Amino acid sequence: MDSSSGIFKFFKSNLRLYRIHLVAWVAFIFWEAVIIGLIYGQFGNLSNYVIHYALNISIFYIHAKVLQRGLKKPNQAFWKLPLYLVIETMFFVGFIYSLDTILLKYTHVFSREMGEPLTRALTVLWRCLFFMFFGTGYYFLISYIETKAEKDRIERQRFKILLEKEKTEKELVQARNAFLKAQINPHLLFNTLEFVYQKFKNHSPKDAEAMLYLADIMRYAASSNDNGEFITLSDEITQCENLIHLHQLTNPKTYLSLAYAPDVAEISFIPLVLITVLENMIKHGNLSNAGHPATLDIFLDNNNLIILSRNKIQPIPFRSGLSSGLNNIKNRLAFAYGNHSTVNHLIDNDNYFELTIMVNIKAINQHKSHILSASFIRN
């Protein structure tokens, strides 16, 4: 039951798809058979009509496929197409002539004699050329429909891309407006902090100094995205020193040293990596032991930039945010420098937490060149 219903659905779907072809062929066969029957005063039998119109319909569609193959490569069509047409014509004429000879000799398909061999051959040739001619028209009609459909598809795709582009541009404008609005509050805060600093510097120098460090650090953090994809390490090292001084103002017993080689100062690097490392040290490390001070070192070694932090772990670990900070650093370095960067950390037997960041200096320079080139192209 299932197989029969599947076959029925198959024929039904194909009948719906090719109903125009079916109606056209039925109309043509009926018209031609009637005209020829009236001219000759007699009609052929059913088997004659079935066999020869099946052959004629085959010539029609096969010829369209031959044209498609012959014209597929325009630079070769000048020799392929004539060759295909000659082979096609010889095959059909030879096949139909031979089939008619067999049918005439061994069956009663034909109701009258077919005439001399030359006349029969010319008749077969004419019928082949007749249906090949209409097959040519069918091929060009199909080609026109397919070309038009492809142009319509491309136009719809282009229109869709334009809509998406317009939507993206609107979202970008909205994002820029939101960003400009968001900048008002930070700048207002920076100006307020500097105003308070001016008022307090004579009455409470330490509090005023803390406000100045805080304003400088916040301004750097807020403006780092406006300075492009990278900053010089000297800029961020300065902010790290400000952060250390700020922490030492509120916690005098803070033992944390920052050391860097002079040749790293002008290296262009993605922002907020050093700041994030230092914040993790302050938040999660034990910095109150003068005998075991925390250290943050930046230097070059074997064409690699090394950022090395080392600090005692707090007696009661404060783990919240540590993994997220390290993951943030890993993801940002991987995005900028790919597999030319590594981030490793360990806890040794003396309860020291050690973080090592290593980035190939060539990858750093290539990233800078890529960003500058992209900026030049956009401008």
MARGUDO-491813 format. One record per residue (C-alpha): residue number from 1; residue in one letter; chain; x, z, y. Coordinates in Angstrom, 1 decimal. Each point is the difference from the previous one (the first is absolute). Layout:
+-----+--------+--------+--------+--------+--------+
: num : residu : chaine :      u :      w :      v :
+-----+--------+--------+--------+--------+--------+
: NUM :      A :      A :      X :      Z :      Y :
...
+-----+--------+--------+--------+--------+--------+
END
This chain:
+-----+--------+--------+--------+--------+--------+
: num : residu : chaine :      u :      w :      v :
+-----+--------+--------+--------+--------+--------+
:   1 :      M :      A :    0.0 :    0.0 :    0.0 :
:   2 :      D :      A :    2.8 :    0.9 :    2.4 :
:   3 :      S :      A :    2.0 :   -3.2 :   -0.7 :
:   4 :      S :      A :   -3.1 :   -2.2 :    0.4 :
:   5 :      S :      A :   -0.9 :    1.7 :    3.3 :
:   6 :      G :      A :    3.6 :   -0.4 :    1.2 :
:   7 :      I :      A :    0.0 :   -3.7 :   -0.8 :
:   8 :      F :      A :   -3.4 :   -0.3 :    1.8 :
:   9 :      K :      A :    1.5 :    1.7 :    3.1 :
:  10 :      F :      A :    3.0 :   -2.3 :   -0.1 :
:  11 :      F :      A :   -2.0 :   -3.1 :    0.0 :
:  12 :      K :      A :   -2.4 :    1.3 :    2.6 :
:  13 :      S :      A :    2.9 :    0.9 :    2.4 :
:  14 :      N :      A :    1.6 :   -3.4 :   -0.6 :
:  15 :      L :      A :   -3.3 :   -1.8 :    0.5 :
:  16 :      R :      A :   -0.5 :    1.7 :    3.3 :
:  17 :      L :      A :    3.6 :   -0.9 :    1.1 :
:  18 :      Y :      A :   -0.2 :   -3.7 :   -1.0 :
:  19 :      R :      A :   -3.7 :   -0.7 :    0.5 :
:  20 :      I :      A :    0.7 :   -2.4 :    2.9 :
:  21 :      H :      A :    2.3 :   -2.0 :   -2.4 :
:  22 :      L :      A :   -2.6 :    0.1 :   -2.7 :
:  23 :      V :      A :   -2.8 :   -1.2 :    2.3 :
:  24 :      A :      A :    2.1 :   -2.8 :    1.4 :
:  25 :      W :      A :    1.1 :   -1.3 :   -3.4 :
:  26 :      V :      A :   -3.6 :    0.1 :   -1.3 :
:  27 :      A :      A :   -1.2 :   -1.9 :    3.0 :
:  28 :      F :      A :    2.8 :   -2.6 :   -0.2 :
:  29 :      I :      A :   -0.4 :   -0.6 :   -3.7 :
:  30 :      F :      A :   -3.8 :   -0.4 :    0.3 :
:  31 :      W :      A :    0.3 :   -2.4 :    2.9 :
:  32 :      E :      A :    2.8 :   -2.1 :   -1.6 :
:  33 :      A :      A :   -1.6 :   -0.1 :   -3.4 :
:  34 :      V :      A :   -3.3 :   -1.1 :    1.5 :
:  35 :      I :      A :    1.5 :   -2.7 :    2.2 :
:  36 :      I :      A :    2.1 :   -1.5 :   -2.8 :
:  37 :      G :      A :   -2.9 :    0.2 :   -2.4 :
:  38 :      L :      A :   -2.2 :   -1.9 :    2.4 :
:  39 :      I :      A :    2.7 :   -2.6 :    0.7 :
:  40 :      Y :      A :    0.6 :   -0.8 :   -3.7 :
:  41 :      G :      A :   -3.5 :    0.6 :   -1.1 :
:  42 :      Q :      A :    0.9 :    2.6 :   -2.6 :
:  43 :      F :      A :    1.4 :    3.5 :   -0.2 :
:  44 :      G :      A :    2.7 :    1.4 :   -2.2 :
:  45 :      N :      A :   -0.5 :    2.7 :   -2.6 :
:  46 :      L :      A :    0.7 :    3.7 :    0.8 :
:  47 :      S :      A :    3.3 :    0.2 :   -1.9 :
:  48 :      N :      A :    1.4 :   -2.8 :    2.2 :
:  49 :      Y :      A :   -0.9 :    1.7 :    3.2 :
:  50 :      V :      A :    1.3 :    3.4 :   -1.2 :
:  51 :      I :      A :    3.4 :   -1.4 :   -1.2 :
:  52 :      H :      A :    0.8 :   -2.2 :    3.0 :
:  53 :      Y :      A :   -1.3 :    2.2 :    2.8 :
:  54 :      A :      A :    2.0 :    2.9 :   -1.5 :
:  55 :      L :      A :    3.1 :   -2.3 :    0.2 :
:  56 :      N :      A :   -0.9 :   -1.0 :    3.6 :
:  57 :      I :      A :   -0.5 :    3.6 :    1.1 :
:  58 :      S :      A :    3.4 :    0.9 :   -1.6 :
:  59 :      I :      A :    1.7 :   -2.9 :    1.9 :
:  60 :      F :      A :   -1.5 :    1.3 :    3.3 :
:  61 :      Y :      A :    1.3 :    3.6 :   -0.4 :
:  62 :      I :      A :    3.3 :   -0.9 :   -1.7 :
:  63 :      H :      A :    0.8 :   -2.5 :    2.7 :
:  64 :      A :      A :   -0.5 :    2.7 :    2.7 :
:  65 :      K :      A :    2.5 :    2.3 :   -2.0 :
:  66 :      V :      A :    2.5 :   -2.9 :   -0.2 :
:  67 :      L :      A :   -0.2 :   -0.5 :    3.8 :
:  68 :      Q :      A :    0.6 :    3.7 :    0.4 :
:  69 :      R :      A :    3.1 :    0.0 :   -2.2 :
:  70 :      G :      A :    1.3 :   -3.3 :    1.6 :
:  71 :      L :      A :   -0.4 :    1.3 :    3.6 :
:  72 :      K :      A :    1.2 :    3.5 :   -0.7 :
:  73 :      K :      A :    3.5 :   -0.7 :    1.3 :
:  74 :      P :      A :   -0.3 :   -2.5 :    2.9 :
:  75 :      N :      A :    3.7 :   -0.9 :   -0.1 :
:  76 :      Q :      A :   -0.5 :   -1.3 :   -3.6 :
:  77 :      A :      A :   -3.5 :   -1.4 :    0.3 :
:  78 :      F :      A :    1.3 :   -3.5 :    0.9 :
:  79 :      W :      A :    1.1 :   -0.6 :   -3.6 :
:  80 :      K :      A :   -1.9 :    2.7 :   -2.0 :
:  81 :      L :      A :   -3.5 :   -1.0 :    1.1 :
:  82 :      P :      A :    0.3 :   -3.8 :   -0.8 :
:  83 :      L :      A :    1.6 :    0.9 :   -3.4 :
:  84 :      Y :      A :   -2.8 :    2.5 :   -0.8 :
:  85 :      L :      A :   -2.7 :   -2.5 :    1.0 :
:  86 :      V :      A :    1.4 :   -2.8 :   -2.1 :
:  87 :      I :      A :    0.3 :    2.3 :   -3.1 :
:  88 :      E :      A :   -3.5 :    1.4 :    0.6 :
:  89 :      T :      A :   -1.6 :   -3.4 :    0.3 :
:  90 :      M :      A :    1.8 :   -1.5 :   -3.1 :
:  91 :      F :      A :   -0.9 :    3.1 :   -2.0 :
:  92 :      F :      A :   -3.7 :   -0.1 :    0.9 :
:  93 :      V :      A :   -0.4 :   -3.8 :   -0.4 :
:  94 :      G :      A :    1.9 :    0.1 :   -3.3 :
:  95 :      F :      A :   -1.9 :    3.0 :   -1.3 :
:  96 :      I :      A :   -3.5 :   -1.2 :    1.0 :
:  97 :      Y :      A :    0.6 :   -3.6 :   -1.2 :
:  98 :      S :      A :    1.2 :    1.3 :   -3.4 :
:  99 :      L :      A :   -3.0 :    2.4 :   -0.2 :
: 100 :      D :      A :   -2.4 :   -2.8 :    0.8 :
: 101 :      T :      A :    1.6 :   -2.2 :   -2.6 :
: 102 :      I :      A :   -0.5 :    2.7 :   -2.7 :
: 103 :      L :      A :   -3.5 :    0.7 :    1.1 :
: 104 :      L :      A :   -0.9 :   -3.7 :    0.1 :
: 105 :      K :      A :    1.4 :   -0.6 :   -3.5 :
: 106 :      Y :      A :   -1.1 :    3.2 :   -1.9 :
: 107 :      T :      A :   -3.1 :    1.3 :    1.9 :
: 108 :      H :      A :   -3.2 :   -1.2 :    1.6 :
: 109 :      V :      A :    0.7 :    1.7 :    3.4 :
: 110 :      F :      A :   -0.1 :   -3.4 :    1.8 :
: 111 :      S :      A :   -3.2 :   -1.9 :   -0.1 :
: 112 :      R :      A :    1.6 :   -3.4 :    0.9 :
: 113 :      E :      A :    3.3 :   -1.8 :   -0.3 :
: 114 :      M :      A :    2.8 :    1.0 :    2.5 :
: 115 :      G :      A :    1.4 :   -3.5 :    0.7 :
: 116 :      E :      A :    3.6 :   -1.3 :   -0.2 :
: 117 :      P :      A :    3.0 :    2.5 :   -0.2 :
: 118 :      L :      A :    1.2 :   -0.9 :    3.5 :
: 119 :      T :      A :   -3.5 :    0.4 :    1.5 :
: 120 :      R :      A :   -0.4 :    3.4 :   -1.8 :
: 121 :      A :      A :    3.5 :    1.1 :    1.3 :
: 122 :      L :      A :   -0.9 :   -1.0 :    3.6 :
: 123 :      T :      A :   -3.3 :    1.8 :   -0.3 :
: 124 :      V :      A :    1.7 :    3.2 :   -1.2 :
: 125 :      L :      A :    2.6 :   -0.3 :    2.8 :
: 126 :      W :      A :   -2.7 :   -0.4 :    2.6 :
: 127 :      R :      A :   -1.9 :    3.0 :   -1.3 :
: 128 :      C :      A :    3.2 :    2.1 :    0.0 :
: 129 :      L :      A :    0.9 :   -1.1 :    3.6 :
: 130 :      F :      A :   -3.6 :    0.6 :    1.1 :
: 131 :      F :      A :    0.1 :    3.7 :   -1.1 :
: 132 :      M :      A :    3.6 :    0.4 :    1.1 :
: 133 :      F :      A :   -1.1 :   -1.1 :    3.5 :
: 134 :      F :      A :   -2.7 :    2.7 :    0.1 :
: 135 :      G :      A :    2.4 :    2.5 :   -1.5 :
: 136 :      T :      A :    2.3 :   -0.7 :    2.9 :
: 137 :      G :      A :   -2.8 :    0.7 :    2.5 :
: 138 :      Y :      A :   -0.7 :    3.2 :   -1.9 :
: 139 :      Y :      A :    3.7 :    1.1 :    0.1 :
: 140 :      F :      A :    0.1 :   -0.5 :    3.8 :
: 141 :      L :      A :   -3.3 :    1.8 :    0.5 :
: 142 :      I :      A :    1.3 :    3.0 :   -2.1 :
: 143 :      S :      A :    3.3 :   -0.1 :    1.9 :
: 144 :      Y :      A :   -1.9 :    0.1 :    3.3 :
: 145 :      I :      A :   -2.2 :    2.9 :   -1.1 :
: 146 :      E :      A :    3.0 :    2.0 :   -1.3 :
: 147 :      T :      A :    2.0 :   -0.7 :    3.2 :
: 148 :      K :      A :   -2.9 :    1.0 :    2.2 :
: 149 :      A :      A :   -0.5 :    3.2 :   -2.1 :
: 150 :      E :      A :    3.7 :    0.9 :    0.3 :
: 151 :      K :      A :   -0.1 :   -0.6 :    3.8 :
: 152 :      D :      A :   -3.1 :    2.2 :    0.2 :
: 153 :      R :      A :    1.7 :    2.7 :   -2.1 :
: 154 :      I :      A :    3.1 :   -0.2 :    2.2 :
: 155 :      E :      A :   -2.1 :    0.2 :    3.2 :
: 156 :      R :      A :   -1.9 :    3.0 :   -1.4 :
: 157 :      Q :      A :    3.3 :    1.7 :   -0.9 :
: 158 :      R :      A :    1.4 :   -0.8 :    3.5 :
: 159 :      F :      A :   -3.2 :    1.4 :    1.6 :
: 160 :      K :      A :    0.4 :    3.2 :   -2.2 :
: 161 :      I :      A :    3.6 :    0.4 :    1.0 :
: 162 :      L :      A :   -1.0 :   -0.4 :    3.7 :
: 163 :      L :      A :   -2.6 :    2.7 :   -0.4 :
: 164 :      E :      A :    2.4 :    2.3 :   -1.7 :
: 165 :      K :      A :    2.6 :   -0.7 :    2.7 :
: 166 :      E :      A :   -2.5 :    0.7 :    2.7 :
: 167 :      K :      A :   -1.0 :    3.2 :   -1.8 :
: 168 :      T :      A :    3.6 :    1.1 :   -0.3 :
: 169 :      E :      A :    0.7 :   -0.8 :    3.6 :
: 170 :      K :      A :   -3.0 :    2.1 :    1.0 :
: 171 :      E :      A :    1.1 :    2.9 :   -2.2 :
: 172 :      L :      A :    3.5 :   -0.3 :    1.5 :
: 173 :      V :      A :   -1.4 :    0.2 :    3.6 :
: 174 :      Q :      A :   -2.0 :    3.0 :   -1.0 :
: 175 :      A :      A :    3.0 :    1.6 :   -1.6 :
: 176 :      R :      A :    2.1 :   -0.6 :    3.1 :
: 177 :      N :      A :   -2.7 :    1.5 :    2.2 :
: 178 :      A :      A :   -0.2 :    3.0 :   -2.3 :
: 179 :      F :      A :    3.8 :    0.4 :    0.1 :
: 180 :      L :      A :    0.1 :   -0.2 :    3.8 :
: 181 :      K :      A :   -2.8 :    2.6 :    0.2 :
: 182 :      A :      A :    1.9 :    2.2 :   -2.5 :
: 183 :      Q :      A :    3.1 :   -0.2 :    2.1 :
: 184 :      I :      A :   -1.7 :    1.6 :    2.9 :
: 185 :      N :      A :   -0.1 :    3.5 :   -1.6 :
: 186 :      P :      A :    3.6 :    0.1 :   -1.1 :
: 187 :      H :      A :    1.3 :   -1.1 :    3.4 :
: 188 :      L :      A :   -2.2 :    2.5 :    1.7 :
: 189 :      L :      A :    1.4 :    2.7 :   -2.3 :
: 190 :      F :      A :    3.6 :   -1.0 :    0.7 :
: 191 :      N :      A :   -0.6 :    0.0 :    3.8 :
: 192 :      T :      A :   -1.8 :    3.4 :   -0.3 :
: 193 :      L :      A :    3.0 :    1.5 :   -2.0 :
: 194 :      E :      A :    2.5 :   -1.3 :    2.5 :
: 195 :      F :      A :   -2.2 :    1.5 :    2.8 :
: 196 :      V :      A :   -0.1 :    3.4 :   -1.8 :
: 197 :      Y :      A :    3.8 :   -0.3 :   -0.5 :
: 198 :      Q :      A :    0.5 :   -0.4 :    3.7 :
: 199 :      K :      A :   -2.1 :    3.1 :    0.7 :
: 200 :      F :      A :    1.6 :    2.2 :   -2.7 :
: 201 :      K :      A :    3.6 :   -0.9 :    0.1 :
: 202 :      N :      A :    0.8 :    2.6 :    2.7 :
: 203 :      H :      A :   -2.2 :    2.7 :   -1.5 :
: 204 :      S :      A :    0.6 :   -0.5 :   -3.8 :
: 205 :      P :      A :    2.9 :   -2.4 :   -0.6 :
: 206 :      K :      A :   -0.2 :    0.2 :   -3.8 :
: 207 :      D :      A :   -3.7 :   -0.8 :   -0.1 :
: 208 :      A :      A :    0.5 :   -2.8 :    2.5 :
: 209 :      E :      A :    2.9 :   -1.4 :   -2.1 :
: 210 :      A :      A :   -2.2 :    0.1 :   -3.1 :
: 211 :      M :      A :   -2.7 :   -2.0 :    1.8 :
: 212 :      L :      A :    2.5 :   -2.5 :    1.1 :
: 213 :      Y :      A :    1.3 :   -0.5 :   -3.6 :
: 214 :      L :      A :   -3.5 :   -0.2 :   -1.3 :
: 215 :      A :      A :   -1.1 :   -2.6 :    2.6 :
: 216 :      D :      A :    3.1 :   -2.1 :   -0.7 :
: 217 :      I :      A :   -0.5 :    0.1 :   -3.8 :
: 218 :      M :      A :   -3.7 :   -0.9 :    0.3 :
: 219 :      R :      A :    0.7 :   -2.8 :    2.4 :
: 220 :      Y :      A :    2.5 :   -1.5 :   -2.5 :
: 221 :      A :      A :   -2.4 :    0.4 :   -2.9 :
: 222 :      A :      A :   -2.9 :   -1.6 :    1.9 :
: 223 :      S :      A :    2.1 :   -2.9 :    1.4 :
: 224 :      S :      A :    2.1 :   -0.8 :   -3.1 :
: 225 :      N :      A :   -2.6 :   -2.6 :   -1.2 :
: 226 :      D :      A :    0.1 :   -1.7 :    3.4 :
: 227 :      N :      A :    3.8 :   -0.6 :   -0.3 :
: 228 :      G :      A :   -0.3 :   -2.5 :   -2.8 :
: 229 :      E :      A :    0.8 :    0.5 :   -3.7 :
: 230 :      F :      A :    3.3 :    1.8 :    0.5 :
: 231 :      I :      A :    1.9 :    2.3 :    2.4 :
: 232 :      T :      A :    3.7 :    0.9 :    0.4 :
: 233 :      L :      A :    0.9 :    3.1 :   -2.1 :
: 234 :      S :      A :    1.5 :    1.6 :    3.2 :
: 235 :      D :      A :   -3.5 :    0.2 :    1.5 :
: 236 :      E :      A :   -1.4 :    1.8 :   -3.0 :
: 237 :      I :      A :    3.0 :    2.2 :   -0.4 :
: 238 :      T :      A :   -0.6 :    1.2 :    3.6 :
: 239 :      Q :      A :   -3.6 :    0.9 :   -0.9 :
: 240 :      C :      A :    1.3 :    1.8 :   -3.1 :
: 241 :      E :      A :    2.3 :    2.1 :    2.2 :
: 242 :      N :      A :   -3.0 :    0.7 :    2.3 :
: 243 :      L :      A :   -2.1 :    1.1 :   -3.0 :
: 244 :      I :      A :    2.9 :    2.3 :   -1.2 :
: 245 :      H :      A :    0.3 :    1.5 :    3.5 :
: 246 :      L :      A :   -3.7 :    0.5 :    0.2 :
: 247 :      H :      A :   -0.1 :    1.8 :   -3.4 :
: 248 :      Q :      A :    3.0 :    2.2 :    1.0 :
: 249 :      L :      A :   -1.8 :    1.1 :    3.2 :
: 250 :      T :      A :   -2.9 :    1.3 :   -2.1 :
: 251 :      N :      A :    2.2 :    1.1 :   -2.9 :
: 252 :      P :      A :    3.4 :    1.1 :    1.3 :
: 253 :      K :      A :    1.3 :    0.6 :   -3.5 :
: 254 :      T :      A :   -0.2 :   -3.6 :   -1.0 :
: 255 :      Y :      A :    3.2 :   -1.4 :   -1.6 :
: 256 :      L :      A :   -0.3 :   -3.7 :   -0.2 :
: 257 :      S :      A :    2.7 :   -2.5 :    0.9 :
: 258 :      L :      A :   -0.3 :   -3.7 :    0.7 :
: 259 :      A :      A :    3.1 :   -2.2 :   -0.4 :
: 260 :      Y :      A :    0.4 :   -3.7 :    0.2 :
: 261 :      A :      A :    2.8 :   -2.5 :    0.1 :
: 262 :      P :      A :    0.5 :   -2.0 :    3.3 :
: 263 :      D :      A :   -0.4 :   -3.3 :   -1.8 :
: 264 :      V :      A :   -3.6 :    0.6 :   -1.0 :
: 265 :      A :      A :   -1.3 :    0.6 :    3.5 :
: 266 :      E :      A :   -0.8 :   -3.6 :    0.9 :
: 267 :      I :      A :   -1.4 :   -0.9 :   -3.4 :
: 268 :      S :      A :   -3.6 :   -1.4 :    0.3 :
: 269 :      F :      A :   -2.3 :    1.8 :   -2.4 :
: 270 :      I :      A :   -3.7 :    0.6 :   -0.6 :
: 271 :      P :      A :   -1.2 :    3.0 :    2.0 :
: 272 :      L :      A :   -1.0 :    3.5 :   -0.9 :
: 273 :      V :      A :    2.0 :    0.2 :   -3.3 :
: 274 :      L :      A :    2.5 :    2.6 :    1.4 :
: 275 :      I :      A :   -2.8 :    1.9 :    1.7 :
: 276 :      T :      A :   -2.0 :    0.2 :   -3.2 :
: 277 :      V :      A :    3.1 :    1.2 :   -2.0 :
: 278 :      L :      A :    0.7 :    2.7 :    2.7 :
: 279 :      E :      A :   -3.6 :    1.1 :    0.1 :
: 280 :      N :      A :    0.0 :    0.5 :   -3.8 :
: 281 :      M :      A :    3.2 :    2.1 :    0.2 :
: 282 :      I :      A :   -1.5 :    2.2 :    2.8 :
: 283 :      K :      A :   -3.4 :    0.3 :   -1.8 :
: 284 :      H :      A :    1.2 :    0.5 :   -3.6 :
: 285 :      G :      A :    3.6 :    1.3 :    0.3 :
: 286 :      N :      A :    1.5 :    3.4 :    0.5 :
: 287 :      L :      A :    2.0 :   -0.4 :    3.2 :
: 288 :      S :      A :    0.5 :    3.7 :    0.8 :
: 289 :      N :      A :    3.1 :    0.6 :   -2.2 :
: 290 :      A :      A :    3.1 :   -0.4 :    2.1 :
: 291 :      G :      A :    2.2 :   -0.1 :   -3.1 :
: 292 :      H :      A :   -1.9 :   -2.9 :   -1.4 :
: 293 :      P :      A :   -1.0 :   -2.2 :    3.0 :
: 294 :      A :      A :   -2.0 :   -3.2 :   -0.4 :
: 295 :      T :      A :    1.7 :   -3.3 :    0.7 :
: 296 :      L :      A :   -1.2 :   -3.4 :    0.9 :
: 297 :      D :      A :    2.8 :   -2.7 :   -0.1 :
: 298 :      I :      A :   -0.2 :   -3.7 :    0.9 :
: 299 :      F :      A :    2.9 :   -2.3 :   -0.9 :
: 300 :      L :      A :    1.1 :   -3.3 :   -1.5 :
: 301 :      D :      A :    1.5 :   -0.2 :   -3.5 :
: 302 :      N :      A :    0.8 :   -3.3 :   -1.8 :
: 303 :      N :      A :   -2.2 :   -2.1 :    2.2 :
: 304 :      N :      A :   -2.9 :    2.4 :   -0.4 :
: 305 :      L :      A :   -1.7 :    2.2 :    2.5 :
: 306 :      I :      A :   -0.2 :    3.5 :   -1.4 :
: 307 :      I :      A :   -2.4 :    2.7 :    1.2 :
: 308 :      L :      A :    0.8 :    3.3 :   -1.8 :
: 309 :      S :      A :   -1.9 :    3.2 :    0.5 :
: 310 :      R :      A :    0.7 :    3.3 :   -1.7 :
: 311 :      N :      A :   -1.7 :    3.3 :    0.4 :
: 312 :      K :      A :   -0.9 :    3.2 :   -1.8 :
: 313 :      I :      A :   -3.5 :    0.2 :   -1.3 :
: 314 :      Q :      A :   -2.3 :    2.7 :    1.4 :
: 315 :      P :      A :   -0.5 :    3.0 :   -2.3 :
: 316 :      I :      A :   -3.7 :   -0.7 :   -0.1 :
: 317 :      P :      A :   -0.2 :   -3.8 :   -0.1 :
: 318 :      F :      A :   -2.3 :   -1.6 :    2.5 :
: 319 :      R :      A :   -0.7 :   -3.2 :   -1.9 :
: 320 :      S :      A :   -2.9 :   -1.5 :    1.9 :
: 321 :      G :      A :    1.0 :   -3.3 :    1.6 :
: 322 :      L :      A :    3.5 :   -0.3 :   -1.6 :
: 323 :      S :      A :   -0.9 :   -2.7 :   -2.4 :
: 324 :      S :      A :   -2.1 :   -1.9 :    2.5 :
: 325 :      G :      A :    2.9 :    0.0 :    2.5 :
: 326 :      L :      A :    2.4 :   -1.3 :   -2.6 :
: 327 :      N :      A :   -2.5 :   -2.6 :   -1.3 :
: 328 :      N :      A :   -0.5 :   -1.2 :    3.6 :
: 329 :      I :      A :    3.7 :   -0.5 :    0.4 :
: 330 :      K :      A :    0.3 :   -1.8 :   -3.3 :
: 331 :      N :      A :   -2.9 :   -2.4 :    0.7 :
: 332 :      R :      A :    1.2 :   -0.8 :    3.5 :
: 333 :      L :      A :    3.6 :   -0.7 :   -1.1 :
: 334 :      A :      A :   -1.2 :   -2.1 :   -2.9 :
: 335 :      F :      A :   -2.2 :   -2.0 :    2.2 :
: 336 :      A :      A :    2.8 :   -0.7 :    2.5 :
: 337 :      Y :      A :    3.0 :   -0.3 :   -2.3 :
: 338 :      G :      A :   -1.4 :   -0.6 :   -3.4 :
: 339 :      N :      A :    2.2 :    1.0 :   -2.9 :
: 340 :      H :      A :    3.0 :    0.4 :    2.3 :
: 341 :      S :      A :   -1.1 :    3.6 :    0.7 :
: 342 :      T :      A :   -0.1 :    3.1 :   -2.2 :
: 343 :      V :      A :   -1.4 :    3.5 :    0.6 :
: 344 :      N :      A :    1.2 :    2.7 :   -2.4 :
: 345 :      H :      A :   -0.4 :    3.8 :    0.1 :
: 346 :      L :      A :    1.0 :    2.9 :   -2.3 :
: 347 :      I :      A :    0.1 :    3.7 :   -0.1 :
: 348 :      D :      A :    3.4 :    1.4 :   -1.2 :
: 349 :      N :      A :    0.8 :    3.2 :   -1.8 :
: 350 :      D :      A :    0.6 :    1.8 :    3.3 :
: 351 :      N :      A :   -3.6 :   -0.6 :    1.1 :
: 352 :      Y :      A :    1.0 :   -2.7 :    2.5 :
: 353 :      F :      A :   -2.3 :   -2.9 :    0.7 :
: 354 :      E :      A :    2.0 :   -3.2 :    0.5 :
: 355 :      L :      A :   -1.4 :   -3.3 :    1.3 :
: 356 :      T :      A :    2.0 :   -3.3 :    0.0 :
: 357 :      I :      A :   -1.2 :   -3.1 :    1.7 :
: 358 :      M :      A :    2.2 :   -3.1 :   -0.5 :
: 359 :      V :      A :   -0.7 :   -3.4 :    1.6 :
: 360 :      N :      A :    2.2 :   -3.1 :   -0.2 :
: 361 :      I :      A :    1.3 :   -0.9 :    3.5 :
: 362 :      K :      A :   -0.4 :   -3.7 :   -0.7 :
: 363 :      A :      A :   -3.7 :    0.5 :   -0.7 :
: 364 :      I :      A :   -0.3 :    2.0 :    3.3 :
: 365 :      N :      A :    1.5 :   -2.9 :    1.9 :
: 366 :      Q :      A :   -2.1 :   -2.6 :   -1.8 :
: 367 :      H :      A :   -3.2 :    2.0 :    0.8 :
: 368 :      K :      A :    1.0 :    0.1 :    3.7 :
: 369 :      S :      A :    0.6 :   -3.8 :    0.0 :
: 370 :      H :      A :   -3.3 :   -0.7 :   -1.8 :
: 371 :      I :      A :   -1.9 :    2.1 :    2.6 :
: 372 :      L :      A :    1.8 :   -1.6 :    2.9 :
: 373 :      S :      A :   -0.8 :   -3.5 :   -1.4 :
: 374 :      A :      A :   -3.6 :    0.8 :   -0.6 :
: 375 :      S :      A :   -0.3 :    1.4 :    3.6 :
: 376 :      F :      A :    1.6 :   -3.2 :    1.4 :
: 377 :      I :      A :   -2.4 :   -2.2 :   -2.0 :
: 378 :      R :      A :   -3.0 :    2.0 :    1.3 :
: 379 :      N :      A :    1.2 :   -0.3 :    3.5 :
+-----+--------+--------+--------+--------+--------+
END
